[in-house]
Amino acid sequence: MVKWKEFTHFCCTSEDINNLAYAFLIKQCLHTVLLPQFSTIIKSLSSLAQQYQHVAMLSRTHGQPAVPTTFGKEMAMFAYRLHRHTKCLNNVAIQAKFNGAVGNFNAHRFLYPELDWQHITKTFVERFDVVYEPFSNQNESHDYIAELSHSLIRMHVVCLDAVQDLWQYISRDYLLLKKVETEVGSSTMPHKINPIDFENAEGNFGVANSLLEFFARKLCISRFQRDLSDSTVIRNIGSAFAYSFIALKSFEKGLSKIILNEKVVNEELNTHYEILAEPVQILLRSESVPHAYNMLKNMTRGVRSMTQNEYRNLIEKLRSQITSRAYESLCTLTPQKYIGDSAKLTDEMLSQVNCF
């Protein structure tokens, strides 16, 4: 053993050891912690999508009442987007180098010129189940960390989009929160059940993204062949992953507590028949009624709510300008029926997510 003691750190710079250790730890964390948790979120969203794929609800564009969608389709969209980004994250090659002080195998070649050092170090690095990086300076470039960070940021942004929408659905009573007996909603208002899990997720996704964005901008830059400013930064990568994990667990918990309030969703549709101005004006155009869009604009723009009876009165005013078939089509139309291919699109997205 004494004979080989001096070979413990043979031809290595500290970065050879560190970058390989980080690569190994990063890969382990991604594949045993974060990606399984993202998969759990995707499955939960997919389950909600399947459960409510036929339940119509009022959509909102620019925050204003718009033509209907289904709650299931909206949840399927988030599942599909996360699934797509998961594939991108899985394709990031986590790399490590092991080529000495400035990446040229200087000491290796000086002492043992006859050996194939590229092959030796490649074999060694790949034993840790990471990708060998053959070209570097003293630093591994950390480009893969930037790529990984950007992938995670995009996934977190999709999650943020989802938790903020869910929070707003709760505030509009579209969603009800299950009562957990051991929880307290407010220290002074006993009736409250607050969407704290979605709020906690939002905050922690934000902190994680702040760190990941800095990693992506900072870690790929090193003065000449090496400076040490990356060293103190990269130590915080575990913190970013931890914030991500905490956010995902909060998101998961929040999803387990929500129930669609189908009564409220349906009642709201029934007070917004003005959203059917779109199919009415489209049908009028197909019937060659002149200035169809402007006619419906003058009749409905700015109307904040319209009942079924008010909608029928509007159709009666148009009856003389359209065929009996078109008239019957408009008379039988309701917001609940005007959902296009929402259910079909939900099925198509879920089939690609492959959660079932």
C-alpha positions in Angstrom: 0.0 0.0 0.0 2.8 2.4 0.8 4.1 1.9 -2.8 0.8 3.2 -4.3 0.0 5.9 -1.7 1.4 8.7 -3.9 -0.9 7.6 -6.8 -4.0 8.6 -4.8 -4.2 12.0 -6.4 -1.9 11.1 -9.4 -1.9 13.7 -12.2 -5.2 15.2 -10.9 -6.2 18.7 -10.2 -8.9 19.2 -7.6 -11.4 19.9 -10.4 -10.9 16.4 -11.8 -12.2 15.0 -8.5 -14.9 17.6 -7.9 -16.5 17.7 -11.3 -16.8 13.9 -11.4 -18.4 13.9 -7.9 -20.8 16.6 -8.9 -21.8 14.9 -12.1 -22.4 11.6 -10.2 -24.5 13.3 -7.5 -26.5 15.4 -10.0 -27.4 12.4 -12.0 -28.4 10.4 -8.9 -30.6 13.3 -7.7 -32.3 13.8 -11.0 -33.1 10.2 -11.6 -33.9 9.0 -8.1 -35.6 12.2 -6.7 -36.7 14.9 -9.1 -37.8 13.0 -12.2 -39.9 10.5 -10.2 -41.5 13.4 -8.5 -42.3 15.1 -11.8 -43.8 11.8 -12.9 -46.1 11.7 -9.9 -47.3 15.2 -10.8 -47.9 14.2 -14.4 -49.9 11.2 -13.2 -52.0 13.3 -10.9 -52.8 15.9 -13.6 -53.6 13.1 -16.0 -55.9 11.5 -13.5 -57.8 14.8 -13.1 -57.9 15.2 -16.9 -59.4 11.8 -17.4 -61.9 12.3 -14.6 -63.2 15.7 -15.9 -62.6 15.5 -19.6 -66.3 16.0 -20.5 -67.0 18.7 -17.9 -67.5 22.0 -19.7 -66.4 25.2 -18.0 -66.1 28.9 -18.9 -62.7 29.8 -20.2 -61.2 33.2 -19.8 -59.0 35.0 -22.3 -57.5 38.3 -21.1 -59.3 37.5 -17.9 -62.7 37.9 -19.6 -65.4 35.3 -20.2 -64.6 33.4 -23.4 -65.9 30.3 -25.2 -66.0 27.1 -23.2 -63.3 24.5 -22.6 -63.3 21.5 -20.3 -61.5 21.2 -17.0 -60.1 17.9 -18.1 -58.5 19.4 -21.3 -56.9 22.2 -19.2 -55.3 19.6 -16.9 -54.2 17.4 -19.8 -52.4 20.4 -21.2 -50.2 20.8 -18.1 -49.5 17.0 -18.0 -48.6 17.0 -21.7 -46.3 20.0 -21.4 -44.5 18.6 -18.4 -44.1 15.2 -20.2 -42.6 16.9 -23.2 -40.1 18.8 -21.0 -39.3 15.7 -19.1 -38.1 14.1 -22.3 -35.8 17.1 -22.8 -34.4 16.8 -19.3 -33.8 13.1 -19.8 -31.7 13.9 -22.9 -29.3 16.2 -21.1 -25.9 14.4 -21.1 -24.4 14.7 -17.6 -20.7 15.0 -18.2 -17.4 14.8 -16.4 -13.7 15.3 -17.4 -10.6 13.8 -15.9 -7.7 15.3 -17.9 -5.5 17.2 -15.6 -4.4 20.8 -14.9 -5.5 22.4 -18.1 -7.2 19.5 -19.9 -4.2 18.4 -22.0 -3.0 15.3 -20.1 0.3 17.1 -19.7 1.6 15.2 -16.6 0.1 12.0 -17.9 1.9 12.2 -21.2 5.2 13.3 -19.6 5.4 10.3 -17.3 3.7 7.6 -19.3 3.8 8.7 -23.0 3.0 5.2 -24.2 -0.5 4.9 -22.6 -3.8 5.8 -24.2 -4.9 8.3 -21.6 -8.1 9.3 -23.4 -9.3 5.7 -23.3 -8.1 5.1 -19.7 -9.9 8.2 -18.4 -13.0 7.6 -20.5 -13.3 4.1 -19.1 -12.8 5.4 -15.6 -15.4 8.2 -15.9 -18.0 6.0 -17.4 -17.9 3.7 -14.5 -19.8 6.4 -12.6 -22.6 6.2 -15.3 -21.9 9.7 -16.6 -20.8 10.9 -20.1 -17.1 11.4 -20.6 -16.1 15.0 -21.7 -12.9 14.7 -23.7 -12.4 18.5 -24.3 -11.9 21.0 -21.5 -9.6 23.3 -19.7 -9.0 22.8 -16.0 -12.8 23.3 -15.5 -15.3 21.0 -17.0 -17.3 23.6 -19.0 -20.5 23.1 -17.0 -22.4 23.6 -20.2 -24.5 20.6 -19.3 -25.4 22.2 -15.9 -26.7 25.2 -17.9 -28.7 22.9 -20.2 -30.1 21.0 -17.2 -30.9 24.3 -15.3 -32.8 25.7 -18.3 -34.7 22.4 -18.7 -35.7 22.5 -15.0 -36.6 26.2 -15.2 -39.0 25.4 -18.1 -40.5 22.5 -16.1 -40.9 24.7 -13.1 -42.5 27.5 -15.2 -45.1 25.0 -16.4 -45.8 24.0 -12.8 -46.1 27.7 -11.9 -48.6 28.2 -14.6 -50.6 25.3 -13.3 -50.5 26.2 -9.6 -51.4 29.8 -10.3 -54.4 28.7 -12.5 -55.5 26.2 -9.8 -55.3 28.9 -7.1 -57.5 31.2 -9.2 -60.0 28.4 -9.9 -60.2 27.9 -6.1 -60.8 31.6 -5.6 -63.7 31.5 -8.1 -65.2 28.4 -6.4 -64.5 26.3 -9.5 -62.6 24.0 -7.2 -63.3 23.0 -3.6 -60.6 22.0 -1.1 -61.1 18.9 0.9 -61.2 19.5 4.6 -58.3 18.1 6.6 -59.4 17.9 10.3 -55.9 18.4 11.6 -55.3 21.6 9.7 -56.1 25.2 10.6 -57.0 27.6 7.8 -56.6 30.8 9.7 -55.6 31.7 13.3 -58.6 34.1 13.5 -61.1 32.9 10.8 -62.1 29.4 11.7 -64.1 28.8 8.5 -61.2 29.1 6.1 -59.5 26.4 4.0 -56.6 28.1 2.3 -54.8 26.9 -0.9 -51.5 27.0 1.0 -50.0 24.0 -0.8 -50.2 25.7 -4.2 -48.9 28.9 -2.6 -46.0 27.1 -1.0 -45.3 25.4 -4.4 -45.3 28.8 -6.1 -42.8 30.3 -3.7 -40.4 27.3 -3.8 -40.5 27.0 -7.6 -39.5 30.7 -7.7 -36.6 30.3 -5.4 -35.4 27.2 -7.3 -35.6 29.1 -10.6 -33.7 32.0 -9.2 -30.8 29.7 -8.3 -31.0 27.7 -11.5 -31.0 30.8 -13.7 -27.9 32.1 -11.9 -26.1 28.7 -12.4 -26.9 28.8 -16.1 -25.4 32.3 -16.4 -22.5 31.9 -14.1 -21.0 28.4 -14.2 -20.2 28.3 -17.9 -17.8 31.3 -17.5 -14.2 30.9 -16.3 -11.4 33.3 -16.8 -8.7 31.8 -19.1 -8.2 28.2 -18.1 -9.5 28.4 -14.6 -10.8 30.6 -11.9 -12.4 29.5 -8.6 -15.6 31.6 -8.6 -17.6 28.7 -9.8 -16.6 26.6 -6.8 -18.6 28.5 -4.2 -21.6 28.7 -6.6 -21.9 25.1 -7.6 -22.1 24.1 -3.9 -25.6 25.5 -3.9 -26.9 23.2 -6.7 -28.3 20.9 -4.0 -30.3 23.8 -2.6 -31.9 24.4 -6.0 -32.8 20.7 -6.3 -34.1 20.8 -2.7 -36.4 23.8 -3.4 -37.6 22.0 -6.5 -38.4 18.9 -4.6 -40.2 20.8 -1.8 -42.3 22.7 -4.4 -43.2 19.4 -6.2 -44.3 17.8 -3.0 -46.4 20.8 -2.2 -47.9 20.7 -5.7 -48.6 17.0 -5.3 -50.3 17.6 -1.9 -52.4 20.4 -3.4 -53.6 18.3 -6.3 -54.7 15.6 -3.9 -57.1 18.0 -2.1 -59.1 19.5 -5.0 -62.6 18.6 -6.2 -64.2 20.2 -9.2 -67.3 22.1 -8.1 -69.4 21.1 -11.1 -72.5 22.9 -9.8 -70.7 26.3 -9.8 -69.0 25.6 -13.1 -72.3 24.8 -14.8 -74.2 27.7 -13.3 -71.6 30.1 -14.5 -71.9 28.8 -18.0 -75.7 29.3 -17.8 -75.2 33.0 -17.0 -72.8 33.7 -19.9 -74.7 32.8 -23.0 -73.1 35.9 -24.6 -70.0 33.7 -25.3 -72.1 32.0 -28.0 -71.7 35.2 -30.1 -68.8 33.4 -31.7 -70.7 30.5 -33.2 -73.6 32.8 -34.1 -71.5 35.1 -36.1 -69.7 32.3 -37.8 -73.0 30.7 -38.8 -74.3 34.0 -40.1 -71.3 34.3 -42.2 -71.8 30.9 -43.6 -75.4 32.0 -44.4 -74.0 35.0 -46.3 -75.5 37.5 -43.9 -73.7 40.8 -44.6 -71.7 42.4 -41.8 -72.3 39.4 -39.5 -69.4 40.1 -37.1 -70.3 43.7 -36.6 -74.0 42.8 -36.1 -73.1 40.5 -33.3 -70.5 42.9 -31.9 -73.2 45.6 -31.6 -75.6 43.2 -30.0 -73.2 41.6 -27.5 -70.0 43.6 -26.9 -69.7 44.6 -23.3 -72.6 42.4 -22.1 -71.4 41.0 -18.8 -73.9 38.2 -18.6 -76.7 36.7 -20.7 -79.2 34.1 -19.7 -80.6 31.4 -22.0 -83.8 33.3 -22.5 -81.9 36.5 -23.5 -79.9 34.4 -25.9 -83.1 33.0 -27.4 -84.5 36.5 -27.9 -81.3 37.4 -29.8 -81.7 34.4 -32.1 -85.3 35.4 -32.7 -84.2 38.8 -34.0 -82.0 37.0 -36.5 -84.5 34.3 -37.6 -85.6 36.1 -40.7 -82.1 36.3 -42.0 -81.1 32.6 -41.8 -82.4 29.3 -42.9 -84.7 27.1 -40.7 -81.9 24.6 -40.3 -79.5 27.3 -39.1 -82.1 28.6 -36.8 -82.7 25.2 -35.2 -79.0 24.7 -34.8 -78.7 28.0 -32.9 -81.8 27.3 -30.8 -80.4 23.9 -29.5 -76.9 25.3 -28.9 -75.8 25.7 -25.3 -72.4 26.7 -23.7 -72.1 23.1 -22.4 -72.3 21.7 -26.0 -69.9 24.3 -27.5 -66.7 22.6 -26.5 -65.3 21.6 -29.9 -62.8 18.7 -29.7 -61.9 19.2 -26.1 -62.6 15.6 -25.0 -60.9 14.2 -28.1 -57.8 16.4 -27.6 -57.7 15.3 -23.9 -57.5 11.7 -25.0 -54.8 12.4 -27.6 -52.6 14.2 -25.0 -53.1 11.5 -22.4 -52.2 8.8 -24.9 -48.8 10.6 -25.5 -48.2 11.1 -21.8 -48.7 7.3 -21.3 -49.7 7.4 -17.7 -52.4 4.9 -18.1 
